[in-house]
Amino acid sequence: MTDTLFKEVHYTLGGLIHDIGLGRIGLPDIQRPFVWPNAKVRDLFDSMYKGYPVGYFLFWQTGAEDVTTKVIGQDAKQKAPSLLIVDGQQRLTSLYAVVRKEAVLRDNFEHEFIRIAFNPLKGEFAVPDATTEKKPEFIADISEVFNRPTHKTINEYIKRVGEARAADGGALTDDEEEKIAEAIGRLAGLTNYPFVALELTQTASEEQVADVFVRINSEGKKLNQSDFILTLMSVFWDQGRTDLEHFSIGTRKPLQGGGASPFNPIFQPEPDQLLRVNVGVAFRRGRLEHVYSILRGKDLRTGDFSPARRDAQFGELKEAQAKVLNLTHWADFLNVVRAAGYRHLRYVSSEGALIFAYQLFLIGRTEFKVEPYTLKQTIARWLYMSLLTGRYTSSPESRYETDLKLLPDGNDPAAFVKALQDVEQATLTDDYWAKTLPMELSTSASRGPSLFAYYAALVLCEAKALFSKGKVADLLDPPAIGNKKPLERHHLFPKRYLHKIGTTELRDTNQIANYALVEWDDNIAISDIPPKEYWPKYANRFSDVELQEMMHWHALPEGWQDMSYQGFLVARRPLIAQVIRQGYEKLTGSSGA
């Protein structure tokens, strides 16, 4: 018979809850965003109450069987979890949260107690609302049934409903009292509800576990390497995972009362993105493929697991994470992103480029000790180059791995800077600026990297918005935002005008070379007026010098307003490429533009 990767184990609900509380089963989701609506939790308890099957659980043995196993930051646990839950996390979280009356963390990052109401007289469950709150027949929260003696709950319920009946001139019958006692007892007895768990052996690889999960999971969700590593952190360094999540939340929500925080409008990474930065800094790894095995303490050569090796690797990850979540490092890096011309996440085409740039920034700062000013300029140039060229848009892990290998051995700061500059020079050649980039601008992609690089160049070169006295940088980064964005993308040849002359396809009307940044009121005023009519009016706002400067930064060829649409696009693309190049040269210090 073929050896199986799993064994079948029988549990009761009470046994599962006990093992979670003891720490034998790792349930990190009690502190992770919980996505099930309360109605689904209600249906789960209703099915169990009626004796229906509600599915099985899939566990994975961690190999942490020894009660003396060291767990970083988990002082409250009696032992490191020997089982991780791979499938059924939302169900088990629901059951644990209700039976133990534990708050869950919702996806709005607010804590909430799941409340499910129950009517013993009808055997019905409900999500509490104004109606159930007013009816004495409902137990408002079934958590109390599991957390106090059953006879007390029965007696208090009978007394409450009896008093309500008496107030209406009625009374509970003996049959109803017996029915109440049986229903509440049946609900309390759900702690004996049977479950089947499939436990995967610790020798199963993460790839095999992911394959099993995909094959048996009805929702079709796929597990990735970061899922495994974050789950493993929950076992051996739960505080580390919690810190990643709190930092991620902090980038989106300002700290109450002020003070230092990661809050910002430029980069709001998810925990798994921060994890990627951790891994790059700790292990110089771009692919997460082998990192999970490394953190489990696996010798990749022999396949053996070692708790000592695991603790050492987690120590390295912990040291790296302290750098990643350092608020001074974080604030300095965000200033680097701004220095590269990018002022808001909506104008960043690839978060992968930000992830890797932050890795480089931290490695350059903490390992190579590059002088701060030089490091800032170096990383800003790299970020501009990588965003412009879409370096991390396709197969980012492979590119991360390749680029990390470019870093020199030793800790010579000059060698670090040179390694990055060599890549830039090999990428941004004269042919790239003159031929490749104009061709890349021949697209209607609304989030194209070259379009956003053009905006960044306008910021770097302190250009003013089209038809405006206000700088692009100031209007992209306003002190306040009303119902309208200060800057809007304006079609130089308005779409409705193009429709009138027979150009109707979006791939034609929404060409990058047809866009310019204007203030919203000018955009509305121009409406569908053809350029040869609106251009003279707006040009009269400016002196000849101002007009020439504006035409340069907005890449408008002479006489553009009288050109055919296609001729205009062809003429404008190389001019946009020149402005993008000037933005890069501004960062390198090789141009006075």
C-alpha positions in Angstrom: 0.0 0.0 0.0 1.2 3.5 -0.9 2.3 5.5 2.2 -0.1 8.4 2.9 0.9 11.9 3.9 -1.9 12.0 6.5 -3.7 10.3 9.2 -7.3 10.6 10.3 -7.9 11.9 13.9 -11.2 12.3 15.7 -11.9 15.3 17.9 -14.8 16.8 19.8 -15.4 20.5 19.7 -14.4 20.7 23.4 -11.2 18.9 22.6 -10.4 21.3 19.8 -11.1 24.3 22.0 -8.9 22.8 24.8 -6.0 22.1 22.5 -6.2 25.6 21.0 -6.2 27.1 24.5 -3.3 24.9 25.5 -1.4 25.9 22.4 -1.2 22.4 20.8 -3.2 23.6 17.8 -2.1 26.9 16.4 -5.0 29.2 15.5 -3.4 32.5 14.5 -6.6 33.8 12.9 -8.0 34.8 16.3 -5.8 37.9 15.8 -6.1 38.0 12.0 -8.8 39.8 10.0 -11.9 37.6 10.2 -14.0 37.6 7.1 -17.0 35.5 7.8 -20.2 37.4 8.3 -22.1 36.6 11.5 -24.9 35.1 9.5 -22.5 32.3 8.4 -21.4 31.7 12.0 -25.1 31.4 12.9 -25.6 28.8 10.1 -22.6 26.9 11.4 -24.1 26.5 14.9 -27.5 25.8 13.5 -26.2 22.9 11.4 -24.3 21.5 14.4 -27.4 21.8 16.6 -29.4 19.9 14.1 -26.7 17.2 13.9 -25.6 17.9 10.4 -22.0 17.4 9.2 -20.1 20.7 8.9 -16.9 19.5 7.3 -13.5 18.4 8.5 -10.2 20.2 9.4 -6.8 19.9 7.7 -3.9 20.1 10.1 -0.1 20.0 9.5 2.3 18.6 12.0 5.0 21.1 12.8 7.4 18.8 14.6 7.2 21.0 17.7 6.2 18.2 20.1 8.6 19.1 22.9 6.9 21.2 25.6 10.3 23.0 26.1 10.3 24.2 22.6 11.4 27.9 22.5 8.7 30.2 21.1 9.7 33.8 20.5 7.2 36.2 22.0 4.6 33.6 23.1 4.9 33.7 26.8 1.2 32.9 27.3 1.3 29.6 25.5 2.1 26.4 27.5 3.7 24.8 24.4 4.5 25.6 20.8 1.8 24.4 18.5 2.4 20.9 17.2 -0.4 21.3 14.6 -1.1 24.2 12.2 -4.5 24.5 10.7 -4.3 24.6 6.9 -8.0 24.3 6.0 -11.0 25.3 8.1 -9.5 28.3 9.8 -12.6 30.5 9.6 -14.8 27.7 11.0 -12.5 27.0 13.8 -12.0 30.7 14.5 -15.8 31.1 14.7 -16.2 28.2 17.1 -13.4 29.2 19.3 -14.4 32.9 19.4 -18.0 32.0 20.3 -17.4 29.2 22.8 -14.5 31.1 24.6 -16.1 34.5 24.0 -13.0 35.9 22.4 -13.1 39.0 20.2 -12.1 38.7 16.5 -10.3 41.3 14.4 -12.5 42.4 11.5 -11.1 43.5 8.2 -11.7 47.1 9.2 -9.1 46.4 12.0 -11.7 46.8 14.7 -12.2 44.1 17.4 -15.7 42.6 17.7 -17.3 39.9 19.8 -19.4 37.5 17.6 -22.9 37.4 19.1 -25.3 34.7 18.0 -28.8 34.7 19.6 -30.9 31.5 20.3 -34.5 30.8 20.9 -34.8 27.5 22.9 -38.6 27.3 22.5 -38.2 27.2 18.7 -34.7 25.8 18.4 -33.8 28.8 16.2 -30.5 30.8 15.9 -30.4 34.4 14.8 -27.9 37.3 14.4 -29.0 39.7 17.1 -30.9 42.8 16.0 -33.5 45.2 17.5 -36.2 42.5 17.2 -34.4 39.8 19.1 -33.2 42.2 21.8 -36.8 43.0 22.7 -38.0 39.4 22.8 -37.4 37.6 26.1 -37.6 34.2 24.3 -34.1 34.8 22.8 -30.9 34.2 24.6 -29.0 37.3 23.4 -25.6 35.6 23.2 -25.0 31.9 23.2 -21.5 32.4 24.5 -23.0 32.6 28.0 -24.4 29.0 27.5 -20.9 27.7 27.1 -19.3 29.7 29.9 -21.6 29.1 32.9 -23.4 26.1 34.5 -26.1 24.9 32.2 -28.7 24.6 35.0 -28.3 28.3 35.9 -28.9 29.3 32.3 -32.0 27.1 32.1 -33.4 28.4 35.5 -32.8 32.1 34.6 -34.3 31.7 31.1 -37.4 29.9 32.5 -37.8 32.7 35.1 -37.4 35.5 32.6 -39.8 34.0 30.0 -42.2 33.0 32.7 -42.3 36.6 34.1 -42.9 37.9 30.6 -45.8 35.5 30.0 -47.3 36.4 33.4 -47.2 40.1 32.5 -49.4 39.2 29.5 -51.7 37.0 31.5 -50.2 33.7 30.6 -47.7 31.1 31.9 -45.1 28.5 30.7 -46.4 25.0 30.5 -44.6 22.0 31.9 -44.0 20.8 28.3 -42.4 24.2 27.4 -40.2 24.1 30.4 -39.0 20.6 29.5 -38.5 21.7 25.9 -36.4 24.7 27.1 -34.2 22.5 29.3 -33.7 20.0 26.5 -32.8 22.8 23.9 -30.4 24.6 26.2 -28.8 21.3 27.2 -28.5 20.3 23.6 -26.8 23.6 22.8 -24.4 23.3 25.7 -23.7 19.7 24.6 -22.3 20.9 21.3 -18.9 20.8 23.0 -19.2 17.0 22.4 -19.9 17.5 18.7 -17.6 15.2 16.7 -15.1 16.4 14.1 -12.7 14.6 11.9 -9.3 16.1 11.2 -6.8 15.0 8.6 -3.3 15.5 10.0 -0.5 15.9 7.4 2.8 14.6 8.5 5.6 17.0 9.2 7.6 15.4 6.4 5.2 16.8 3.9 6.7 19.8 2.0 5.0 23.1 1.8 4.5 22.4 -2.0 2.7 19.1 -1.1 0.6 20.8 1.6 -0.4 23.6 -0.9 -1.3 21.0 -3.5 -3.5 19.1 -1.0 -5.2 22.3 0.0 -6.0 23.3 -3.5 -7.3 19.8 -4.4 -9.7 19.5 -1.4 -10.6 23.2 -0.9 -14.0 23.9 -2.4 -13.4 27.6 -2.5 -10.5 27.2 -4.8 -8.2 29.4 -2.8 -4.5 28.9 -3.4 -1.8 29.0 -0.7 1.4 30.8 -1.4 4.8 30.8 0.2 4.1 33.9 2.3 1.0 32.2 3.7 3.2 29.4 5.0 5.8 31.7 6.5 3.3 34.0 8.2 1.6 30.9 9.7 5.0 29.6 10.8 5.7 32.9 12.5 2.4 32.5 14.3 3.8 29.3 15.8 7.3 30.3 16.7 7.2 34.1 16.8 3.6 35.2 17.0 4.7 38.7 18.2 6.7 39.1 15.0 3.7 38.4 12.8 1.5 40.7 15.0 4.0 43.5 14.7 3.9 43.1 10.9 0.2 43.4 10.9 0.1 46.4 13.3 2.6 48.2 11.2 0.6 47.5 8.1 -2.5 48.8 9.8 -0.6 51.8 10.9 0.4 52.8 7.4 -3.4 53.3 6.7 -4.7 54.8 9.9 -3.1 57.8 11.7 -2.2 57.2 15.3 -4.7 58.7 17.7 -3.2 61.4 19.7 -0.3 61.9 17.2 3.2 60.8 17.6 5.5 58.7 15.4 3.7 56.2 13.2 4.1 54.6 9.8 1.0 56.4 8.4 1.6 57.8 4.9 -0.1 58.2 1.4 2.8 56.7 -0.6 3.2 53.0 0.4 0.8 51.0 2.5 2.2 47.5 2.4 0.4 44.3 3.4 2.0 42.1 6.0 3.2 39.6 3.3 4.9 42.5 1.5 6.7 43.5 4.7 7.7 39.9 5.1 9.3 40.0 1.7 11.5 42.9 2.8 12.4 41.0 6.0 13.5 37.9 4.0 15.5 40.0 1.6 17.3 41.8 4.4 17.8 38.6 6.6 18.7 36.0 4.0 19.3 37.9 0.7 16.6 35.8 -0.8 14.1 37.0 -3.4 12.3 33.7 -3.8 10.3 32.5 -0.8 10.5 28.9 -2.1 13.2 27.7 0.4 12.8 30.3 3.1 9.9 28.4 4.8 12.1 25.2 5.0 15.0 27.3 6.4 12.8 28.8 9.1 11.5 25.3 10.0 15.1 24.4 10.8 15.4 22.1 7.8 18.8 21.2 6.5 18.3 21.6 2.7 21.0 19.1 2.1 20.0 16.2 4.4 16.3 17.0 4.9 16.7 16.8 8.7 15.0 19.3 11.1 16.8 20.9 14.0 15.1 23.1 16.7 18.5 24.8 17.2 18.8 25.6 13.5 15.2 26.9 13.5 15.8 29.2 16.5 19.0 30.6 14.8 17.1 31.4 11.6 14.3 33.0 13.4 16.9 35.1 15.3 18.1 36.4 11.9 14.6 37.1 10.8 13.9 38.9 14.1 17.0 41.1 13.7 16.0 42.0 10.1 12.4 42.8 11.1 13.7 45.3 13.7 15.3 47.2 10.8 12.3 46.9 8.5 9.8 48.2 11.1 12.1 50.9 12.5 10.1 54.1 12.1 13.2 56.2 11.4 14.3 53.9 8.5 10.7 53.8 7.2 10.3 57.6 7.2 13.7 58.1 5.5 12.8 55.6 2.9 9.5 57.3 2.2 11.4 60.5 1.7 13.5 58.7 -0.9 10.4 57.7 -2.7 9.3 61.4 -2.7 12.8 62.4 -3.9 12.3 60.1 -6.9 9.2 62.1 -7.8 6.5 59.8 -6.6 4.1 61.5 -4.2 1.2 59.1 -3.9 0.5 55.4 -4.2 -2.0 56.0 -7.0 0.9 57.1 -9.3 3.1 54.1 -8.5 2.7 51.4 -11.1 4.4 48.6 -9.2 4.5 48.1 -5.5 7.1 45.3 -6.1 9.5 48.1 -7.0 8.9 49.8 -3.7 9.4 46.5 -1.8 12.8 45.9 -3.4 13.9 49.5 -3.1 13.2 49.3 0.6 15.3 46.2 0.8 18.1 47.9 -1.0 17.8 51.0 1.2 18.0 48.9 4.4 20.9 46.8 3.2 22.8 49.9 2.0 22.2 51.7 5.3 22.6 48.9 7.9 25.2 46.6 6.2 27.2 48.7 3.8 26.9 51.9 5.8 26.5 54.0 2.7 26.7 57.7 3.5 23.1 58.9 4.0 23.0 61.6 1.2 24.7 59.2 -1.3 22.3 56.4 -0.3 19.2 58.5 -0.7 20.3 59.6 -4.2 21.3 56.1 -5.2 18.1 54.4 -4.1 16.0 57.3 -5.6 17.7 56.7 -9.0 17.2 53.0 -8.8 13.5 53.3 -7.9 13.0 55.8 -10.8 14.7 53.4 -13.2 12.9 50.3 -11.9 9.4 51.9 -12.0 10.0 53.4 -15.4 11.1 50.1 -17.0 8.6 47.9 -15.1 11.5 45.9 -13.7 9.4 44.0 -11.1 6.1 43.8 -13.0 6.7 40.3 -14.4 8.1 37.4 -12.4 9.2 39.7 -9.5 10.6 37.0 -7.3 13.0 35.9 -10.0 14.1 39.5 -10.5 14.5 40.1 -6.8 16.7 37.0 -6.6 18.8 38.1 -9.5 19.2 41.7 -8.3 20.2 40.6 -4.8 23.0 38.5 -6.3 24.3 41.7 -7.9 25.3 43.1 -4.5 29.0 42.8 -3.8 30.5 40.6 -1.1 31.9 42.5 1.9 30.6 45.8 3.1 32.3 48.4 0.8 29.8 51.2 0.4 31.4 52.4 -2.9 31.0 48.9 -4.4 27.3 48.9 -3.3 26.6 52.1 -5.1 28.6 51.1 -8.2 26.7 47.8 -8.5 23.4 49.6 -8.7 24.7 52.3 -11.1 26.1 49.7 -13.4 22.6 48.2 -13.8 21.1 51.6 -14.4 23.6 52.4 -17.1 23.1 49.1 -18.8 19.3 49.6 -18.7 18.9 53.2 -19.6 21.0 53.4 -22.7 20.7 56.1 -25.4 18.8 53.6 -27.5 16.3 53.1 -24.6 15.6 56.8 -24.4 15.5 57.4 -28.2 13.7 54.2 -29.4 12.4 51.9 -26.7 10.7 54.4 -24.4 8.8 56.2 -27.3 7.6 52.8 -28.4 6.5 52.0 -24.8 4.5 55.2 -24.8 2.4 53.9 -27.6 -0.2 52.5 -25.3 -3.5 53.3 -23.7 -2.7 51.7 -20.4 -4.1 53.9 -17.7 -1.5 52.8 -15.1 1.4 52.5 -17.5 4.9 52.8 -15.8 6.0 55.3 -18.5 3.0 57.5 -17.8 3.7 57.7 -14.1 7.4 58.2 -14.7 6.4 61.2 -16.8 4.5 62.6 -13.8 7.5 61.9 -11.6 9.7 63.8 -14.0 7.4 66.8 -14.0 7.6 66.7 -10.2 11.4 66.5 -10.2 11.8 69.3 -12.7 9.4 71.5 -10.8 7.2 71.9 -13.8 3.9 73.6 -13.7 0.6 72.0 -14.6 -0.6 72.7 -18.1 -2.4 76.1 -18.3 -1.6 76.7 -14.6 0.7 78.7 -12.4 0.7 75.8 -9.8 3.5 73.3 -9.8 2.6 69.7 -10.5 4.3 68.6 -7.3 2.1 70.8 -5.2 -1.1 69.8 -7.0 -0.3 66.1 -6.8 0.4 66.5 -3.1 -2.3 69.0 -1.9 -2.8 70.0 1.7 -6.5 69.0 1.4 -8.6 67.2 -1.1 -12.2 68.1 -1.8 -14.7 66.4 -4.1 -12.4 67.0 -7.1 -8.8 66.0 -7.5 -6.7 69.2 -7.9 -5.1 67.7 -11.0 -7.0 65.7 -13.6 -5.8 63.9 -16.7 -7.0 65.9 -19.7 -7.3 64.6 -23.2 -5.5 67.2 -25.3 -7.6 66.0 -28.2 -10.9 65.7 -26.2 -12.6 62.3 -26.5 -16.0 63.6 -27.7 -14.2 65.6 -30.3 -12.3 62.5 -31.5 -15.6 60.7 -31.6 -17.0 63.4 -33.9 -14.1 62.9 -36.3 -14.4 59.1 -36.3 -11.9 58.0 -33.7 -13.9 56.1 -31.2 -11.9 53.1 -29.9 -10.6 53.5 -26.3 -7.2 52.2 -27.4 -6.9 55.2 -29.7 -8.6 58.0 -27.7 -6.8 57.1 -24.4 -3.3 57.0 -25.7 -0.7 58.1 -23.1 0.5 60.7 -25.6 -3.0 62.3 -25.5 -2.9 63.0 -21.8 -1.8 66.1 -19.9 -2.2 67.1 -16.3 -4.5 70.2 -15.9 -6.4 71.6 -13.0 -9.9 70.2 -12.8 -11.8 73.4 -13.6 -9.8 73.9 -16.8 -10.5 70.3 -17.7 -14.2 70.9 -17.3 -14.2 74.2 -19.2 -12.4 72.7 -22.2 -15.0 69.9 -22.5 -15.2 68.7 -26.1 -13.7 71.8 -27.8 -11.0 71.0 -30.4 -7.4 72.0 -29.6 -7.1 74.5 -32.4 -10.0 76.5 -30.7 -9.1 76.2 -27.0 -5.3 76.5 -27.3 -5.1 80.2 -28.3 -7.4 81.1 -25.5 -5.3 79.4 -22.8 -2.0 80.3 -24.4 -2.9 84.0 -24.0 -2.6 83.5 -20.2 1.2 83.3 -20.5 4.2 85.3 -21.7 6.2 83.9 -24.6 8.8 82.6 -22.2 6.3 81.0 -20.0 4.5 79.4 -22.9 7.7 77.9 -24.4 8.6 76.5 -21.0 5.1 75.0 -20.6 5.2 73.5 -24.1 8.6 71.9 -23.3 7.5 70.2 -20.0 4.2 69.1 -21.5 5.9 67.8 -24.6 3.8 69.8 -27.0 5.3 70.1 -30.5 5.1 73.4 -32.4 1.8 73.8 -34.1 0.4 70.7 -32.4 -3.1 72.1 -32.2 -3.3 72.0 -36.1 -1.8 68.5 -36.5 -3.8 65.4 -37.3 -4.4 63.3 -34.2 -2.2 60.4 -35.3 0.5 62.9 -36.4 0.3 64.6 -33.0 0.8 61.3 -31.1 3.8 60.3 -33.2 5.4 63.7 -32.7 4.7 63.9 -28.9 6.0 60.5 -27.8 9.7 61.3 -28.2 9.2 64.6 -26.5 7.7 62.9 -23.5 10.6 60.5 -23.4 13.0 63.5 -23.4 11.2 64.9 -20.3 11.3 61.6 -18.5 15.1 61.5 -19.3 15.5 64.9 -17.8 13.8 63.7 -14.7 16.3 60.9 -14.4 19.2 63.3 -15.1 17.9 65.5 -12.4 18.5 62.6 -10.0 21.9 61.8 -11.3 23.0 65.4 -11.2 24.1 65.2 -14.8 21.8 68.0 -16.1 20.9 71.4 -15.0 17.4 71.1 -16.3 
